[in-house]
Amino acid sequence: MLQLYFFPMACSLASRIALMEAGIEARYHLAHIWTKKVLDDDSDFRVVSQKGAVPVLVLENGERLTESAAVLQYIADRKPELGLAPPPGDLDRYRLQEWLSFIGTEIHKGFLFPTFWYKDDASKASARERIWQTVSVAAARLNGRDYLVGDRFTVADAHLAWALMLLRSAGVDIAQWPELVDYLARMHARPHVKAAVGIETQLWKKMAA
């Protein structure tokens, strides 16, 4: 059975969504991204991954995958018939990789990471200056489209849905982009997305209490 190390409402939420959309059972281990402890047994999360970051997907043979783009594509390829990722060689496969990279670098590490982690105001201000243009790129892509890639839900949508949810927490009001408001509503209407968000929201509330 696959195992996913996650932190509630962190980028690993996209991996949970992908696993649930694929109908793949997994064991979930809560890893605290600040204390670097696995809450199951208070063990050192850095033993699982030297990066000390989520997601970490442990395969049946014990090998470990890190980085959302890799983890999400691996999950999708476990159930190719579901179309969570276009097949290798298809141009849309490269579109998928394009969007996974864009979300991971320009929204996650370019804005969300400095906003939630950096303490100096200058770094936060610099990230905030760029985010409007970055989000506008995603909005333009979704103008007249239901999904980021092709005509169906893919793991890129799982990744973007997570990012848009966190943008709100970071003080970015996506209401100025109607395409993104409608898109996020469609994502939340998906039963597996709704269930995954519900699980992690409850965990987050318990940790914050």
Secondary structure, DSSP 8 states (H G I E B T S, - for coil): -EEEEE-TTSTHHHHHHHHHHHT--EEEEEEETTTTEETTTTEEHHHH-TT--S-EEE-TTS-EEESHHHHHHHHHHHSGGGTSS--TTSHHHHHHHHHHHHIIIIIIIIIIHHHHH---HHHHHHHHHHHHHHHHHHHHHTTT-SSSSTTS--HHHHHHHHHHHHHHHTT--GGG-HHHHHHHHHHHTSHHHHHHHHHHHHHHHHHH-
